[in-house]
């Protein structure tokens, strides 16, 4: 599985000090022993959704029966769909999973698939809306998938000990930047557009404005402070990944979480 290598091996070997891990990389985080989970940009809320065009009349998981679902080849997204189908009383083969690579949006807008799994609620949804599409989306965490921590700062346990002061200052600066954007979202979008990679990934102001608003609405949802982590949430996810076969060995969440900032 590709998620077991790459950046997480570099973190574990202390070749790099810190990395950001998305939910699709959680198996890599678990296997990158001795990794340390420092802080979460989106603490305990769903960020990846199952998205479909509204006219498809897909409103619940049960409506996915007989439909084609596009995904980016992630083992975890496969597990999302299988869990959701099972939770709805359906069989795994009641819907067809199609690997569309990075073409999540175009595969749906061109009719190649009926829905996609793995799209960011802060990116694909506003991007599709900006293109004139009206979309529905289904939250995996309301359909059998446990709540999860998204976009986690990861380092090695060695770095967490040797560079605790440096990492603490980095996280404090991150929190300060978040507070600034929270108080001045328009300025945050302006700075983002000023520093965009126009040649390779041009940004749209309307899309990014909606994106920032969405992220801000999720970053402290349900009383979970920005950058906080929940041992219970991690434990539930580890169990779910074991049950679905994403990982084959367990880790103890309390041994992985390193708290450097309040």
TAHU-V375408 format. One record per backbone hydrogen bond with DSSP energy under -1.0 kcal/mol. CO is the residue of the C=O (numbers start at 1). NH is the residue of the N-H. If there is no record, write none. Layout:
# TAHU-V375408
co: (CO:CO)
nh: (NH:NH)
This chain:
# TAHU-V375408
co: (1:2:5:6:7:8:9:10:11:19:21:22:23:25:26:27:28:31:34:36:37:39:40:42:47:49:49:50:51:52:53:54:61:62:64:67:68:68:69:70:71:74:75:76:77:78:79:80:81:82:83:84:85:86:91:94:96:98:100:103:105:106:107:107:108:115:116:119:120:120:123:124:125:126:127:128:129:134:136:138:139:140:140:150:151:152:153:154:155:156:157:158:159:163:164:165:166:167:168:169:170:171:172:173:174:175:176:177:178:179:180:184:185:186:187:188:189:190:191:196:197:204:205:206:207:208:209:210:211:212:213:214:215:218:220:221:225:230:231:232:233:234:235:236:237:238:239:240:241:241:252:253:253:256)
nh: (4:5:8:10:11:12:13:15:14:154:152:25:26:29:30:31:32:33:157:155:258:153:227:150:121:118:119:138:116:136:56:57:64:65:67:96:114:115:98:117:100:78:79:80:81:82:83:84:85:86:87:88:90:89:94:66:69:71:103:107:109:110:112:113:111:70:51:49:123:125:127:128:129:130:131:133:132:54:52:50:142:143:145:42:41:21:38:19:36:160:161:162:163:167:168:169:170:171:172:173:174:175:176:177:178:179:180:181:182:183:184:188:189:190:191:192:193:194:195:198:201:208:209:210:211:212:213:214:215:216:217:218:219:221:223:224:228:234:235:236:237:238:239:240:241:242:243:244:246:247:255:256:257:37)
